[in-house]
Amino acid sequence: MKKNQKVLFDLASELRKYFQLQAFEPIIPWAMKNINFSSDVSAQRNFLDFDLYPYQIDPIKTWEDLDHIKEVVVVAPEQMR
């Protein structure tokens, strides 16, 4: 390729966009941004808040295993008011 020639297609960046690949993020900050309770009318917070529920940090951290793909299911009972 010549110096002045523009690259029209970057396969790596296109694949990254298509599969929405991102750099690794530790599970606790990821959970705080991505576990959303806003559709639950009884939820005290819209997103998972470890200041409110510090006892949940250790169980969630056990799912942070880079050698395996795991699925995390969050179940929260509805609160009666």
C-alpha positions in Angstrom: 0.0 0.0 0.0 1.3 3.4 -0.9 1.7 6.1 1.8 -1.0 8.4 0.5 -3.6 5.6 0.0 -6.5 5.7 2.5 -7.6 2.5 4.2 -11.2 2.0 3.2 -12.0 -0.9 5.4 -10.5 -2.0 8.8 -11.7 -5.5 9.5 -10.7 -5.5 13.1 -12.6 -2.4 14.0 -15.6 -3.5 12.0 -15.7 -6.8 13.8 -15.3 -5.0 17.2 -18.3 -2.8 16.3 -20.4 -5.7 15.0 -19.9 -7.9 18.0 -19.8 -4.9 20.4 -16.4 -6.1 21.8 -15.0 -4.0 24.6 -12.0 -4.2 26.8 -12.3 -6.3 30.0 -14.0 -4.6 32.8 -14.1 -6.1 36.4 -17.5 -7.5 37.3 -18.4 -5.1 40.2 -18.2 -1.8 38.1 -19.8 -3.7 35.2 -22.7 -4.8 37.4 -23.2 -1.3 38.8 -23.6 0.1 35.3 -25.5 -2.8 33.7 -27.9 -4.4 36.2 -30.9 -2.1 35.9 -34.0 -2.3 38.1 -35.7 0.7 36.7 -38.6 -1.3 35.3 -39.5 -2.5 38.9 -41.7 0.0 40.5 -40.8 -1.2 44.0 -37.0 -0.9 43.5 -35.2 1.6 45.8 -32.6 2.3 43.2 -32.5 2.0 39.4 -29.1 0.3 39.3 -27.4 -2.1 41.6 -25.8 -0.2 44.5 -23.1 -2.0 46.5 -23.1 0.8 49.1 -26.7 -0.3 49.9 -26.0 -4.0 49.5 -22.3 -4.6 50.4 -22.9 -8.3 51.2 -23.5 -9.0 47.5 -20.0 -8.1 46.4 -18.3 -11.4 47.3 -20.9 -13.7 45.7 -20.9 -11.6 42.5 -17.1 -11.5 42.4 -17.0 -15.4 42.4 -18.5 -15.2 38.9 -15.5 -13.2 37.6 -13.6 -16.1 35.9 -11.8 -15.2 32.7 -11.4 -18.9 31.7 -15.2 -19.5 31.4 -18.2 -17.7 30.1 -20.9 -17.6 32.7 -24.4 -16.2 32.9 -25.5 -14.2 35.9 -29.2 -14.1 36.7 -30.3 -11.5 39.1 -33.5 -12.2 41.0 -35.0 -9.6 43.3 -38.3 -10.1 45.1 -40.9 -7.3 44.8 -41.1 -5.2 47.9 -44.5 -4.7 49.6 -45.2 -1.1 50.6 
